[in-house]
Amino acid sequence: MLPWKRLLRPLAVLLLTAAVTVVPTATVATAATDQAEAAPSRGWNDYSCKPSAAHPRPVVLVHGTFANSVDNWLGLAPYLVNRDYCVFALDYGQLPGVPIFNGLGPIDKSAEQLKTFVDKVLAATGVAEADLVGHSQGGMMPRHYLKFLGGAAKVNALVGIAPDNHGTTLNGLAQLLDHFPGAADLLSTATPALADQVAGSAFLTKLNAGGDTVPGVRYTVIATKYDEVVTPYRSQYLDGPNVRNVLIQDLCAVDLSEHAAIGLIDRIAFHEVANALDPAHATPTTCLSVIG
């Protein structure tokens, strides 16, 4: 039998692989990511955009683990821009020497990057508040910003698409860490964000202590019962005032989107995002929303 120390690295690789397989491979080079930050021709990150009377707040998109400000939003960003929103997306959680794949650094530090980015967007657009929309880690990480970094004063709404608000067991895979002494430390050293997202982590314990929400912010969670990454899917839901938890299959029973698809290509979920951003003009979300 192999000594347990020889199993640590394969186990970490297994955990990383499980997460990578459900996030799309980046189709753009790092240069393309930089271009999206500066080029309004893509439709978002246009710092000359001024919010309209109909949509008076900019929307900041927060990507998930292993994703970036381009590949995570090739579907939703144009969808919102075409509906007259000023849309911005940041890159966060970069690790040294790891291009394209972001969202891997300590989540509390990523929340500090979000704080800086929101301040930049608010200064450029000349408004007092933004709305945040995040996928996976990007739907959970902003809660640290809201709760501990003063974000509640600058954010009107947070929309989480398949967010891991209470962590995940990766269908029990993460529980294997308990059986291999030192494995959790190895995972934390290599990819702190993954360790932070394991159910019961110190980060999540602190984040959820005293309640899931903060006053003054509207929360929406959009989940799919076919989520294979954030499990069980009901762990995504938030509890508190000004919260709406939505299961996408309650809106369209034949929607088969899993963890990645619900944030990347699911126009039924996109329609529900638009409703959450503008509840005063919300329209019913149905299977026909795919053509809306």
DAGI-V861345 format. One record per pair of residues at least 6 apart in sequence whose C-alpha atoms are under 6 Angstrom apart, sorted by the first residue. I is the first residue (numbers start at 1). GAP is how many residues later the second one is. Records with the same first field share a line. If there is no record, write none. Layout:
I=GAP + GAP
This chain:
8=175
12=175
22=238
23=237
30=70
33=37
37=8
40=6
44=43 + 44
45=43
49=37
50=75
51=6 + 35
57=73
58=28 + 29 + 72
59=28 + 71 + 72 + 73
60=28 + 29 + 72
61=28 + 72 + 73
62=72 + 76
63=9 + 71 + 72 + 75
64=71 + 72 + 73 + 74
65=38 + 72
66=35 + 36 + 37
67=34 + 35
68=23 + 34
69=20 + 21 + 22
75=189 + 190
92=11 + 18
93=9 + 10 + 11 + 12 + 17
94=8 + 11
104=87 + 89
105=87 + 88
106=86 + 87
107=86
111=34
129=25 + 26
130=25
131=24 + 25 + 26
132=26
133=25 + 26 + 27
134=26
135=25 + 26 + 128
136=26 + 27 + 28
137=26
139=21 + 24
140=23 + 24 + 25
145=6
146=6
156=61
157=60 + 61 + 62
158=61
159=60 + 61 + 62
160=61
161=61
162=60 + 61
163=73
164=66 + 72
165=71
166=69
167=30 + 31 + 32
168=30 + 31 + 62 + 63
170=59 + 61
171=60
177=6 + 7
188=7
196=7
212=27
218=24
219=24
220=23 + 24 + 25
221=24 + 25
222=24 + 25
223=24 + 25
224=23 + 24
225=8
226=32
227=31 + 32
237=8
249=6
251=35
252=34 + 35
267=23
268=21 + 22
275=7
